[in-house]
Amino acid sequence: MAAKNLFTLDEFKEYKGIANPENDDQITSLIARVSEFVKRYCGKTFVDYATTNKVEYFDGFEESVFVDEYPIIKMVSVSTSSDGGATYDGTLTEYTDYFVEYSTGEITSALSSFLTSSSVAAGKSKRTLKIIYNGGYKKLPLDIKQAAMDLLEYYREAEYTPRKDFQGFSLENLGFRTGDSSSLPSHIKRVLDAYRELWNP
């Protein structure tokens, strides 16, 4: 699945009052890199799985698990495997077999664990629980969108050079390494850190 940008060229130009198309190619390239950086830094994609199914695997002998993309928008299915993840034949039912905390992404078994059988060999249980869901935001929160657009402007204007090194990452490979963000503008870092903490309980 192709990753989705956090904002569009038109949104950025409207926000910054830009009418000239001269730098559209540069801005478009930076939008993709800034979007990827924000996602990696915060640990979540925000928008990639809002309408596209996300599949995650867990140890079925856990009492509760946390999915990556939350808040959860919709649960599609929860199923278990008795053969270590080769097949998934046990379909679980919400409110009967498990409960969902949609805001935090926590899914809890109604019993002591999602799997009640101990027939799965030791070391083979890591993929015995399969969860399919939609999560994130159908409409990106305005504060994270503004922070991402301000970050693009930060790199694009006076701070931009073909390769600018920061602590732990550089603009040249923005989005591929997160590292230490202490060199980010404080107002942008505050927003990103809030979502980073919120999305990583």
NULUM-994761 format. One record per residue: residue number from 1; residue in three letters; x, y, z of N, C-alpha, C, O in turn. Coordinates in steps of 0.05 Angstrom, whole numbers, plus 5000, padded with zeros to 4 digits. Example, Ala and Ser with C-alpha at 12.3 -4.5 7.8 and 13.67 -1.06 7.14 Angstrom:
pos,code,n.px,n.py,n.pz,ca.px,ca.py,ca.pz,c.px,c.py,c.pz,o.px,o.py,o.pz
1,ALA,5264,4886,5156,5246,4910,5156,5264,4934,5156,5285,4934,5169
2,SER,5257,4955,5142,5273,4979,5143,5258,5001,5157,5268,5023,5161
***
This chain:
pos,code,n.px,n.py,n.pz,ca.px,ca.py,ca.pz,c.px,c.py,c.pz,o.px,o.py,o.pz
1,MET,5017,4976,5000,5000,5000,5000,5017,5025,5000,5036,5027,5016
2,ALA,5011,5043,4982,5026,5068,4981,5020,5086,5005,4996,5089,5012
3,ALA,5041,5097,5017,5037,5115,5040,5023,5141,5032,5027,5150,5010
4,LYS,5006,5151,5049,4991,5176,5044,5006,5199,5056,5015,5197,5079
5,ASN,5007,5221,5042,5019,5246,5053,4999,5258,5073,4975,5253,5072
6,LEU,5010,5273,5092,4994,5285,5113,4980,5310,5103,4961,5319,5116
7,PHE,4989,5321,5081,4975,5345,5070,4982,5346,5040,5001,5333,5031
8,THR,4968,5362,5025,4972,5365,4997,4987,5390,4990,4990,5408,5006
9,LEU,4996,5391,4965,5009,5415,4955,4990,5439,4957,4999,5460,4965
10,ASP,4965,5435,4948,4946,5457,4949,4941,5467,4978,4939,5491,4982
11,GLU,4940,5448,4997,4935,5456,5025,4959,5472,5035,4955,5493,5049
12,PHE,4983,5464,5028,5007,5478,5038,5008,5506,5025,5014,5526,5039
13,LYS,5003,5508,4999,5004,5534,4986,4983,5553,4996,4988,5577,4999
14,GLU,4959,5542,5002,4938,5559,5013,4946,5569,5041,4942,5592,5048
15,TYR,4957,5551,5057,4965,5558,5085,4987,5579,5085,4987,5597,5102
16,LYS,5005,5577,5066,5027,5596,5065,5023,5620,5046,5040,5637,5043
17,GLY,5000,5620,5033,4994,5642,5015,5011,5643,4991,5020,5664,4982
18,ILE,5018,5620,4979,5035,5618,4956,5018,5614,4931,5001,5596,4929
19,ALA,5022,5631,4911,5007,5629,4886,5025,5620,4863,5015,5608,4844
20,ASN,5051,5626,4865,5069,5619,4844,5075,5589,4842,5081,5577,4863
21,PRO,5073,5577,4818,5078,5548,4816,5107,5541,4812,5114,5518,4808
22,GLU,5125,5561,4814,5153,5557,4807,5166,5534,4823,5182,5519,4813
23,ASN,5159,5533,4849,5173,5514,4867,5155,5489,4874,5160,5476,4893
24,ASP,5135,5484,4858,5117,5462,4863,5131,5435,4865,5124,5419,4882
25,ASP,5150,5430,4847,5164,5404,4848,5180,5401,4874,5179,5379,4886
26,GLN,5194,5422,4882,5209,5420,4907,5190,5416,4931,5196,5399,4948
27,ILE,5168,5431,4931,5150,5428,4954,5137,5400,4954,5135,5388,4976
28,THR,5130,5390,4931,5118,5364,4930,5136,5342,4940,5128,5324,4955
29,SER,5162,5344,4933,5182,5326,4943,5185,5327,4973,5186,5307,4987
30,LEU,5185,5352,4984,5188,5355,5012,5163,5346,5028,5166,5337,5050
31,ILE,5140,5349,5016,5115,5340,5029,5117,5310,5035,5111,5301,5058
32,ALA,5127,5294,5016,5129,5265,5021,5149,5259,5042,5145,5242,5059
33,ARG,5172,5274,5043,5193,5268,5062,5185,5278,5090,5190,5264,5110
34,VAL,5172,5301,5092,5163,5311,5118,5141,5292,5129,5141,5286,5153
35,SER,5123,5283,5112,5102,5265,5121,5113,5240,5132,5105,5230,5153
36,GLU,5133,5229,5118,5146,5204,5127,5161,5209,5154,5160,5192,5172
37,PHE,5174,5231,5156,5188,5237,5181,5170,5239,5204,5175,5227,5225
38,VAL,5148,5254,5201,5128,5257,5223,5117,5230,5231,5114,5225,5255
39,LYS,5110,5213,5212,5100,5187,5218,5120,5170,5234,5113,5157,5253
40,ARG,5144,5170,5225,5165,5154,5238,5171,5165,5266,5175,5150,5284
41,TYR,5172,5191,5268,5178,5203,5294,5156,5197,5314,5161,5190,5337
42,CYS,5131,5199,5306,5108,5195,5324,5102,5165,5327,5088,5157,5346
43,GLY,5113,5148,5309,5109,5120,5312,5083,5109,5300,5076,5086,5304
44,LYS,5069,5126,5285,5043,5118,5273,5039,5133,5247,5052,5154,5243
45,THR,5022,5123,5230,5018,5135,5204,4996,5156,5204,4995,5172,5185
46,PHE,4979,5156,5223,4956,5175,5226,4934,5170,5206,4911,5168,5214
47,VAL,4941,5167,5180,4920,5167,5159,4921,5142,5141,4901,5137,5127
48,ASP,4943,5127,5141,4946,5106,5121,4925,5084,5123,4917,5072,5103
49,TYR,4916,5079,5148,4898,5056,5152,4870,5065,5162,4856,5049,5174
50,ALA,4863,5090,5157,4837,5099,5166,4814,5086,5150,4793,5080,5161
51,THR,4819,5080,5125,4799,5066,5109,4810,5040,5096,4795,5026,5082
52,THR,4836,5035,5100,4848,5011,5090,4854,4992,5113,4863,5000,5134
53,ASN,4848,4966,5109,4852,4947,5131,4881,4944,5140,4899,4942,5123
54,LYS,4885,4945,5166,4911,4940,5177,4911,4912,5190,4892,4906,5205
55,VAL,4931,4896,5185,4933,4869,5196,4956,4868,5215,4979,4875,5207
56,GLU,4951,4859,5239,4973,4856,5259,4971,4829,5272,4949,4818,5275
57,TYR,4993,4818,5281,4995,4792,5293,5006,4794,5321,5024,4810,5326
58,PHE,4996,4778,5340,5004,4779,5368,5005,4750,5379,4998,4731,5366
59,ASP,5015,4749,5403,5016,4724,5418,4988,4719,5430,4978,4736,5446
60,GLY,4974,4698,5422,4947,4693,5430,4944,4686,5460,4922,4685,5470
61,PHE,4966,4681,5473,4965,4675,5502,4967,4699,5520,4967,4697,5544
62,GLU,4968,4723,5507,4967,4748,5522,4939,4754,5531,4919,4746,5519
63,GLU,4937,4769,5553,4910,4776,5563,4900,4801,5548,4876,4803,5544
64,SER,4918,4819,5540,4910,4842,5525,4933,4851,5507,4956,4845,5513
65,VAL,4927,4864,5485,4947,4874,5466,4940,4902,5457,4917,4910,5459
66,PHE,4960,4917,5447,4955,4943,5436,4962,4943,5407,4984,4934,5399
67,VAL,4944,4953,5390,4949,4955,5361,4964,4981,5356,4965,4999,5373
68,ASP,4977,4983,5333,4994,5005,5326,4978,5031,5319,4986,5053,5328
69,GLU,4957,5027,5304,4943,5051,5293,4918,5056,5309,4898,5043,5306
70,TYR,4920,5076,5327,4896,5083,5342,4894,5113,5343,4913,5128,5339
71,PRO,4870,5123,5349,4846,5109,5357,4836,5089,5336,4839,5094,5312
72,ILE,4825,5067,5346,4813,5047,5328,4787,5059,5316,4770,5069,5331
73,ILE,4784,5057,5290,4760,5067,5277,4739,5044,5275,4716,5048,5281
74,LYS,4749,5021,5266,4731,4998,5263,4746,4972,5266,4768,4969,5255
75,MET,4734,4953,5281,4745,4926,5282,4734,4910,5259,4710,4909,5255
76,VAL,4752,4897,5244,4743,4880,5222,4740,4851,5231,4720,4839,5226
77,SER,4762,4841,5243,4761,4813,5253,4783,4808,5273,4804,4820,5271
78,VAL,4778,4789,5291,4798,4779,5309,4796,4749,5308,4775,4737,5312
79,SER,4819,4736,5302,4819,4707,5299,4844,4695,5312,4864,4708,5314
80,THR,4842,4670,5319,4864,4656,5332,4873,4632,5315,4858,4622,5298
81,SER,4897,4623,5321,4909,4601,5306,4918,4580,5326,4931,4586,5346
82,SER,4911,4555,5321,4920,4533,5338,4945,4518,5327,4954,4499,5338
83,ASP,4954,4528,5304,4978,4515,5292,5001,4535,5288,5017,4533,5269
84,GLY,5003,4554,5307,5026,4572,5307,5025,4594,5286,5045,4607,5280
85,GLY,5002,4598,5274,4999,4620,5254,4997,4611,5225,4996,4627,5207
86,ALA,4998,4584,5221,4995,4574,5193,4967,4579,5182,4964,4587,5159
87,THR,4947,4575,5199,4919,4581,5192,4905,4594,5216,4914,4591,5239
88,TYR,4884,4608,5210,4868,4621,5231,4840,4611,5229,4825,4618,5210
89,ASP,4833,4594,5248,4807,4581,5247,4788,4589,5269,4764,4581,5269
90,GLY,4797,4604,5288,4780,4612,5311,4773,4641,5309,4789,4658,5315
91,THR,4748,4647,5301,4739,4674,5299,4726,4683,5325,4707,4670,5335
92,LEU,4736,4705,5336,4726,4715,5362,4705,4737,5358,4705,4750,5337
93,THR,4688,4740,5378,4666,4759,5377,4670,4781,5398,4674,4775,5421
94,GLU,4667,4806,5389,4669,4829,5408,4647,4827,5428,4625,4820,5422
95,TYR,4653,4835,5452,4635,4835,5476,4630,4807,5487,4619,4805,5509
96,THR,4637,4787,5472,4635,4759,5482,4662,4748,5488,4667,4738,5510
97,ASP,4680,4750,5468,4707,4739,5471,4728,4760,5478,4749,4754,5490
98,TYR,4723,4785,5470,4742,4806,5475,4728,4833,5477,4705,4836,5468
99,PHE,4742,4853,5488,4732,4880,5490,4753,4899,5479,4777,4895,5480
100,VAL,4743,4922,5468,4760,4941,5454,4759,4968,5467,4737,4978,5472
101,GLU,4782,4979,5473,4784,5007,5482,4792,5023,5457,4816,5024,5450
102,TYR,4772,5034,5443,4777,5046,5417,4796,5069,5417,4811,5074,5398
103,SER,4796,5085,5439,4813,5109,5440,4842,5102,5443,4860,5117,5433
104,THR,4849,5081,5458,4877,5074,5463,4887,5051,5447,4911,5046,5446
105,GLY,4870,5037,5433,4879,5014,5416,4883,4989,5432,4896,4970,5422
106,GLU,4873,4987,5456,4877,4963,5472,4854,4943,5467,4831,4951,5467
107,ILE,4861,4918,5462,4841,4897,5459,4847,4876,5481,4869,4866,5483
108,THR,4826,4870,5497,4829,4853,5520,4812,4829,5517,4788,4831,5510
109,SER,4823,4806,5524,4808,4781,5523,4787,4780,5546,4792,4791,5568
110,ALA,4765,4768,5541,4744,4765,5562,4753,4744,5582,4742,4743,5605
111,LEU,4772,4727,5575,4783,4707,5593,4811,4715,5601,4819,4739,5598
112,SER,4827,4697,5610,4854,4703,5618,4873,4707,5594,4895,4718,5597
113,SER,4864,4697,5571,4880,4700,5546,4861,4695,5522,4840,4684,5525
114,PHE,4870,4703,5498,4854,4699,5474,4853,4669,5467,4833,4659,5458
115,LEU,4876,4655,5471,4877,4626,5467,4875,4613,5494,4889,4621,5513
116,THR,4859,4593,5496,4856,4578,5522,4870,4551,5521,4873,4538,5541
117,SER,4878,4543,5497,4891,4517,5494,4921,4520,5496,4932,4541,5488
118,SER,4935,4501,5508,4964,4502,5510,4977,4483,5490,5000,4475,5493
119,SER,4962,4477,5468,4972,4458,5448,4994,4469,5430,5008,4454,5417
120,VAL,4996,4496,5429,5015,4509,5411,5043,4506,5424,5046,4511,5448
121,ALA,5062,4496,5409,5089,4492,5419,5102,4517,5429,5096,4539,5418
122,ALA,5119,4515,5448,5133,4538,5459,5149,4552,5437,5162,4539,5421
123,GLY,5148,4578,5437,5162,4594,5417,5147,4596,5391,5156,4610,5372
124,LYS,5123,4584,5389,5107,4584,5364,5082,4601,5367,5064,4599,5350
125,SER,5079,4615,5389,5054,4629,5395,5054,4658,5387,5033,4671,5391
126,LYS,5075,4669,5376,5077,4698,5371,5058,4708,5350,5050,4731,5350
127,ARG,5049,4690,5332,5030,4698,5311,5004,4683,5313,4991,4677,5292
128,THR,4996,4676,5337,4971,4660,5340,4946,4677,5343,4924,4667,5345
129,LEU,4949,4704,5344,4927,4722,5345,4929,4741,5322,4949,4755,5319
130,LYS,4908,4742,5305,4908,4760,5281,4885,4780,5284,4862,4773,5288
131,ILE,4893,4806,5283,4873,4827,5286,4873,4844,5260,4894,4853,5251
132,ILE,4850,4848,5249,4846,4865,5225,4828,4887,5233,4807,4883,5245
133,TYR,4836,4912,5227,4821,4935,5236,4827,4959,5219,4846,4959,5202
134,ASN,4812,4981,5223,4819,5007,5212,4825,5025,5236,4811,5025,5256
135,GLY,4846,5041,5233,4854,5059,5255,4868,5084,5246,4877,5085,5223
136,GLY,4869,5103,5264,4881,5129,5257,4859,5150,5255,4841,5151,5271
137,TYR,4862,5167,5234,4843,5189,5231,4834,5191,5202,4850,5192,5184
138,LYS,4807,5192,5198,4797,5198,5171,4802,5227,5164,4806,5233,5140
139,LYS,4803,5244,5183,4810,5272,5179,4832,5279,5198,4828,5278,5223
140,LEU,4856,5285,5188,4879,5290,5205,4874,5314,5223,4864,5335,5214
141,PRO,4880,5312,5249,4877,5334,5268,4893,5359,5258,4915,5356,5247
142,LEU,4881,5382,5261,4892,5406,5250,4919,5413,5262,4936,5424,5248
143,ASP,4924,5406,5288,4949,5414,5300,4972,5398,5288,4994,5409,5284
144,ILE,4968,5372,5283,4990,5357,5271,4994,5364,5242,5017,5364,5232
145,LYS,4973,5371,5228,4976,5380,5200,4991,5407,5199,5009,5410,5182
146,GLN,4984,5425,5217,4998,5451,5217,5027,5447,5224,5045,5460,5213
147,ALA,5033,5430,5244,5061,5425,5252,5077,5413,5228,5100,5421,5224
148,ALA,5064,5395,5213,5078,5383,5190,5083,5404,5169,5105,5404,5156
149,MET,5064,5422,5164,5068,5443,5144,5088,5463,5153,5104,5473,5137
150,ASP,5088,5470,5178,5109,5488,5189,5137,5475,5187,5156,5489,5183
151,LEU,5138,5449,5191,5164,5435,5189,5174,5437,5160,5198,5441,5156
152,LEU,5156,5434,5141,5165,5436,5113,5175,5464,5108,5196,5468,5095
153,GLU,5161,5484,5118,5170,5512,5113,5197,5517,5127,5213,5532,5116
154,TYR,5201,5505,5150,5226,5508,5164,5250,5498,5147,5270,5511,5146
155,TYR,5246,5475,5134,5267,5464,5117,5269,5480,5091,5291,5483,5080
156,ARG,5247,5489,5081,5246,5501,5054,5258,5529,5054,5271,5536,5034
157,GLU,5254,5543,5075,5263,5571,5075,5292,5573,5084,5310,5560,5074
158,ALA,5298,5590,5104,5325,5597,5112,5341,5573,5122,5365,5572,5119
159,GLU,5327,5553,5133,5341,5530,5144,5349,5509,5124,5364,5491,5130
160,TYR,5338,5511,5099,5342,5490,5080,5369,5492,5066,5376,5514,5055
161,THR,5384,5470,5065,5407,5467,5048,5405,5439,5036,5390,5423,5046
162,PRO,5419,5434,5014,5417,5407,5002,5422,5384,5021,5409,5363,5019
163,ARG,5439,5388,5041,5443,5368,5062,5448,5383,5088,5469,5396,5091
164,LYS,5429,5382,5106,5432,5396,5132,5431,5375,5154,5411,5361,5157
165,ASP,5453,5372,5168,5454,5352,5189,5443,5362,5216,5449,5384,5224
166,PHE,5427,5345,5228,5417,5349,5255,5426,5326,5272,5440,5308,5262
167,GLN,5420,5327,5297,5428,5305,5315,5412,5280,5309,5389,5278,5316
168,GLY,5425,5261,5295,5411,5236,5290,5399,5233,5263,5392,5210,5255
169,PHE,5395,5255,5248,5384,5252,5222,5391,5276,5205,5401,5296,5216
170,SER,5387,5274,5179,5393,5297,5162,5370,5301,5143,5353,5284,5139
171,LEU,5369,5325,5132,5347,5331,5114,5348,5313,5089,5327,5306,5078
172,GLU,5372,5306,5081,5375,5290,5057,5361,5263,5059,5350,5253,5039
173,ASN,5361,5251,5083,5347,5226,5086,5323,5229,5105,5315,5210,5119
174,LEU,5311,5253,5105,5288,5258,5122,5266,5236,5117,5260,5231,5094
175,GLY,5256,5225,5139,5236,5204,5137,5247,5176,5138,5231,5157,5140
176,PHE,5273,5173,5137,5284,5147,5138,5299,5142,5164,5304,5119,5172
177,ARG,5306,5164,5178,5317,5161,5205,5305,5183,5222,5303,5206,5213
178,THR,5297,5177,5246,5285,5197,5263,5305,5209,5281,5308,5234,5282
179,GLY,5319,5193,5297,5340,5204,5314,5330,5224,5335,5306,5224,5342
180,ASP,5347,5241,5344,5342,5261,5364,5331,5286,5350,5343,5296,5332
181,SER,5307,5294,5359,5294,5317,5346,5299,5343,5361,5285,5363,5357
182,SER,5320,5345,5377,5324,5368,5394,5329,5393,5377,5326,5415,5388
183,SER,5337,5390,5352,5343,5414,5336,5318,5424,5321,5319,5444,5307
184,LEU,5295,5410,5325,5270,5420,5313,5261,5445,5327,5266,5449,5350
185,PRO,5246,5462,5312,5234,5486,5326,5217,5477,5349,5202,5457,5347
186,SER,5217,5491,5371,5204,5482,5395,5174,5479,5392,5162,5460,5403
187,HIS,5161,5497,5377,5132,5495,5374,5124,5471,5358,5102,5460,5362
188,ILE,5141,5462,5339,5135,5438,5324,5141,5413,5341,5125,5394,5341
189,LYS,5162,5414,5355,5170,5391,5372,5149,5385,5393,5143,5362,5399
190,ARG,5137,5406,5405,5117,5403,5426,5093,5387,5415,5083,5370,5428
191,VAL,5085,5394,5390,5061,5380,5379,5069,5351,5373,5053,5333,5379
192,LEU,5091,5347,5360,5099,5320,5353,5103,5303,5378,5095,5279,5378
193,ASP,5115,5314,5399,5119,5299,5423,5093,5292,5437,5090,5270,5448
194,ALA,5073,5309,5435,5047,5304,5447,5035,5279,5434,5024,5262,5447
195,TYR,5036,5278,5407,5025,5255,5393,5042,5230,5396,5033,5208,5397
196,ARG,5068,5235,5399,5086,5212,5403,5080,5198,5430,5080,5174,5431
197,GLU,5075,5214,5451,5068,5203,5477,5040,5191,5477,5035,5170,5488
198,LEU,5021,5206,5463,4994,5196,5462,4992,5169,5448,4976,5152,5456
199,TRP,5008,5166,5427,5006,5142,5411,5024,5119,5420,5024,5098,5408
200,ASN,5039,5124,5441,5057,5103,5451,5054,5101,5481,5071,5110,5497
201,PRO,5031,5088,5490,5026,5086,5519,5046,5069,5533,5045,5065,5557
***
